[in-house]
Amino acid sequence: MRSWDRRTRLALKFELVTMLRSSELLGAHRDELFDLDADKPRFDVPLKRVKKRRVIQQPLSDLAVDLIKEALRGSNKQYVFASPLGDHPLHRKAMADALRGDKRKGKVRTLGICQLLGLKPFTPHDLRRTGATLAGDLGFDDAWIAKCLDHAASKNSEQIVPTVTGKVYNHSKRMKEKRAVLDGVAAELRRIVGAPVAKALGQAGPTARRLIAYADRL
């Protein structure tokens, strides 16, 4: 397990707790982080890294903030998930290799986390889906979860507001809803990992089992 760089493992956890895409989070820079020690921390993803070419303002749960602070601890690099080779972001393939193994010419040079933990192979993007599924299991509205994923919400869930105030109102409402979902997921992850693992596995569904095994051992 220790064969994989610590920041790579933290990046995988960060995808789980923020529901951001790998391409959105891997370039996280100190200048994109705000209010980490205040009550409403957030991560602003610039449009150049966003699939839909728009800025994402993602609220950060206390667990997400802890992951960021651990990644930055003892580092003078500007990138949160910096490559061991310099002050630039990890290559996106690093996360997939860490999970499924480092392969060259069909041969596995380094075992992946999935194999080391006895888990069915999955991708970094599956962690984003797993976080969303957990949020749904916790009872959060699908429209709120869609906002965390930067997906378009259904028309039925959108609230029509006057044009003059619409942008400000929708932005404020969206941040509040996203923060509620991401804080809820973080709290549930802490609860799961804080419980005795054998007991938690016995009581958990398939989604939670993956989370327990992954978060407890990684």
C-alpha positions as CSV (number, residue, x, y, z in Angstrom):
1,M,0.0,0.0,0.0
2,R,2.8,2.4,0.8
3,S,4.3,1.9,-2.7
4,W,1.9,4.6,-4.0
5,D,2.7,8.3,-3.4
6,R,0.7,9.8,-0.4
7,R,-0.6,12.7,-2.4
8,T,-2.0,10.3,-5.1
9,R,-3.9,8.5,-2.4
10,L,-5.1,11.8,-0.9
11,A,-6.3,12.9,-4.4
12,L,-8.4,9.7,-4.6
13,K,-10.0,10.4,-1.2
14,F,-10.6,14.0,-2.3
15,E,-12.5,12.8,-5.4
16,L,-14.7,10.7,-3.1
17,V,-15.5,13.5,-0.6
18,T,-15.9,16.4,-3.1
19,M,-17.5,14.5,-6.1
20,L,-15.3,16.5,-8.4
21,R,-13.9,15.0,-11.6
22,S,-10.2,14.0,-11.6
23,S,-9.4,16.6,-14.2
24,E,-11.0,19.3,-12.0
25,L,-9.2,18.5,-8.8
26,L,-5.8,17.4,-9.8
27,G,-4.7,20.9,-10.7
28,A,-5.8,22.3,-7.4
29,H,-3.6,25.3,-6.6
30,R,-3.2,27.2,-3.3
31,D,-4.6,30.3,-5.0
32,E,-7.9,28.4,-5.7
33,L,-8.6,27.6,-2.1
34,F,-10.5,30.0,0.1
35,D,-11.4,30.3,3.8
36,L,-9.9,26.9,4.8
37,D,-9.9,28.0,8.5
38,A,-13.3,29.7,8.4
39,D,-16.8,28.3,8.5
40,K,-17.4,28.3,4.7
41,P,-14.3,26.9,3.0
42,R,-14.4,26.4,-0.8
43,F,-12.4,25.4,-3.8
44,D,-12.8,27.4,-7.0
45,V,-12.1,25.3,-10.1
46,P,-11.3,27.6,-13.1
47,L,-13.2,27.1,-16.3
48,K,-10.2,25.8,-18.2
49,R,-10.4,22.6,-16.1
50,V,-14.2,22.2,-16.1
51,K,-15.9,19.9,-18.6
52,K,-18.6,22.5,-19.3
53,R,-16.2,25.4,-19.3
54,R,-17.6,27.3,-16.4
55,V,-16.1,28.1,-13.0
56,I,-17.1,25.6,-10.3
57,Q,-17.3,26.9,-6.7
58,Q,-17.3,23.7,-4.6
59,P,-17.9,23.9,-0.9
60,L,-15.4,22.0,1.2
61,S,-16.4,19.8,4.1
62,D,-14.2,19.5,7.1
63,L,-13.0,16.2,5.8
64,A,-12.0,17.7,2.5
65,V,-10.2,20.5,4.3
66,D,-8.3,18.0,6.3
67,L,-7.2,16.2,3.1
68,I,-6.0,19.4,1.6
69,K,-4.0,20.4,4.7
70,E,-2.4,17.0,4.9
71,A,-1.4,17.2,1.2
72,L,0.2,20.6,1.8
73,R,1.8,19.7,5.1
74,G,5.6,20.2,4.9
75,S,5.4,21.3,1.3
76,N,6.3,24.6,-0.3
77,K,4.8,23.6,-3.6
78,Q,1.9,25.6,-5.0
79,Y,-0.1,22.6,-6.2
80,V,-2.1,20.7,-3.6
81,F,-1.6,17.3,-5.3
82,A,1.8,17.9,-6.6
83,S,3.9,15.4,-8.5
84,P,6.8,13.9,-6.6
85,L,8.9,15.1,-9.6
86,G,8.3,18.8,-9.2
87,D,5.8,21.6,-8.6
88,H,3.2,20.6,-11.1
89,P,0.0,18.5,-10.8
90,L,0.0,14.8,-10.7
91,H,-0.6,13.2,-14.0
92,R,-4.3,12.1,-14.3
93,K,-3.1,8.5,-15.1
94,A,-1.5,8.4,-11.6
95,M,-4.8,8.0,-9.9
96,A,-6.0,5.2,-12.2
97,D,-2.6,3.4,-11.9
98,A,-2.8,3.6,-8.1
99,L,-6.2,1.9,-8.1
100,R,-5.7,-0.7,-10.9
101,G,-1.9,-1.2,-11.0
102,D,0.9,0.3,-13.0
103,K,1.1,-1.7,-16.2
104,R,3.8,-1.5,-18.9
105,K,3.6,-3.7,-22.0
106,G,0.8,-5.8,-20.4
107,K,2.8,-6.5,-17.2
108,V,1.8,-5.2,-13.8
109,R,4.9,-3.5,-12.3
110,T,3.2,-2.3,-9.1
111,L,0.0,-3.8,-7.6
112,G,-2.9,-1.4,-7.4
113,I,-4.9,-0.5,-4.3
114,C,-7.9,-2.5,-5.5
115,Q,-5.9,-5.7,-5.7
116,L,-4.1,-5.0,-2.4
117,L,-7.4,-4.6,-0.6
118,G,-9.1,-7.5,-2.4
119,L,-11.6,-5.1,-4.1
120,K,-13.1,-5.5,-7.5
121,P,-11.2,-3.1,-9.8
122,F,-12.8,0.4,-10.2
123,T,-11.8,3.7,-11.6
124,P,-11.3,7.1,-10.0
125,H,-14.6,8.3,-11.6
126,D,-16.3,5.5,-9.7
127,L,-15.4,7.2,-6.4
128,R,-17.3,10.3,-7.6
129,R,-20.3,8.0,-8.4
130,T,-20.0,6.3,-5.0
131,G,-20.0,9.6,-3.2
132,A,-23.2,10.6,-5.0
133,T,-24.8,7.2,-4.2
134,L,-24.0,7.6,-0.6
135,A,-25.6,11.1,-0.6
136,G,-28.7,9.5,-2.1
137,D,-28.7,6.8,0.5
138,L,-28.6,9.6,3.1
139,G,-31.8,11.0,1.7
140,F,-30.5,14.1,-0.1
141,D,-32.5,15.4,-3.1
142,D,-31.3,14.3,-6.5
143,A,-31.2,17.9,-7.7
144,W,-28.9,18.8,-4.8
145,I,-26.6,15.9,-5.6
146,A,-26.6,16.9,-9.3
147,K,-25.3,20.3,-8.3
148,C,-22.4,18.7,-6.5
149,L,-21.6,16.7,-9.6
150,D,-22.0,19.8,-11.8
151,H,-24.8,18.1,-13.7
152,A,-27.8,19.8,-15.0
153,A,-30.7,19.6,-12.6
154,S,-34.1,18.6,-13.8
155,K,-36.4,21.4,-14.9
156,N,-38.9,20.4,-12.2
157,S,-36.4,21.1,-9.5
158,E,-35.3,24.6,-10.8
159,Q,-36.9,27.5,-9.1
160,I,-37.8,30.5,-11.3
161,V,-36.7,33.9,-9.9
162,P,-36.7,37.4,-11.2
163,T,-34.0,38.1,-13.8
164,V,-32.4,40.9,-11.8
165,T,-31.8,38.7,-8.7
166,G,-31.7,35.3,-10.4
167,K,-28.0,34.9,-10.7
168,V,-27.2,36.0,-7.1
169,Y,-30.1,34.0,-5.6
170,N,-29.4,30.8,-7.5
171,H,-25.7,31.0,-6.7
172,S,-26.4,31.4,-2.9
173,K,-29.0,28.7,-2.9
174,R,-26.8,26.3,-4.9
175,M,-23.8,26.7,-2.5
176,K,-26.0,26.1,0.5
177,E,-27.5,23.0,-1.0
178,K,-24.1,21.6,-2.1
179,R,-22.5,22.3,1.3
180,A,-25.3,20.4,3.0
181,V,-24.8,17.4,0.8
182,L,-21.0,17.3,1.0
183,D,-21.0,17.9,4.8
184,G,-23.5,15.1,5.1
185,V,-21.3,12.7,3.1
186,A,-18.2,13.7,5.2
187,A,-20.1,13.1,8.4
188,E,-21.3,9.7,7.3
189,L,-17.8,8.7,6.1
190,R,-16.4,9.7,9.5
191,R,-19.1,7.6,11.2
192,I,-18.5,4.6,9.1
193,V,-14.7,4.6,9.6
194,G,-15.0,5.4,13.3
195,A,-17.1,2.3,13.9
196,P,-15.5,-1.1,14.3
197,V,-14.8,-2.2,10.8
198,A,-16.2,-5.8,11.1
199,K,-19.4,-4.5,12.6
200,A,-19.7,-1.7,10.0
201,L,-19.2,-4.2,7.1
202,G,-21.9,-6.4,8.4
203,Q,-24.4,-3.6,8.5
204,A,-23.5,-1.9,5.3
205,G,-24.8,-2.1,1.8
206,P,-22.6,-2.6,-1.3
207,T,-21.8,1.0,-1.7
208,A,-20.8,1.5,2.0
209,R,-18.7,-1.6,2.0
210,R,-16.5,-0.2,-0.7
211,L,-16.2,3.1,1.3
212,I,-15.4,1.3,4.5
213,A,-12.8,-1.0,3.0
214,Y,-11.2,1.9,1.0
215,A,-11.3,4.6,3.7
216,D,-10.2,2.4,6.6
217,R,-7.2,1.0,4.8
218,L,-6.0,3.7,2.5
